[in-house]
Amino acid sequence: MELKIDGNLIKSQDALYAAIKEQISLPDHFGNNLDALWDALTEINSGITIIINNKVKLKENLGEYGDKLIKLFHDLINENNAHKLLIK
């Protein structure tokens, strides 16, 4: 399974979560926040490859939230090595 996030296209938190929902199945009660994203991603045991394109633009568009998002992805990889993170 892949999750692709393009910093050129993600201009808000709402756009971020809309893009994620288009690509992976999330529970109906998903809360559009980093805690909910963590919970959803840690439930995926089969492995997910997260691809971030245009990281600088993503951080520019999301500000501090972009930094927290990337940290969450790094923490996810550290917790479960079935997951992969590619940053371009």
Beta strands, then each sheet from edge to edge (+ up, - down):
strand 1: 2-6
strand 2: 49-53
strand 3: 84-87
sheet 1: 1+ 2+ 3+
end
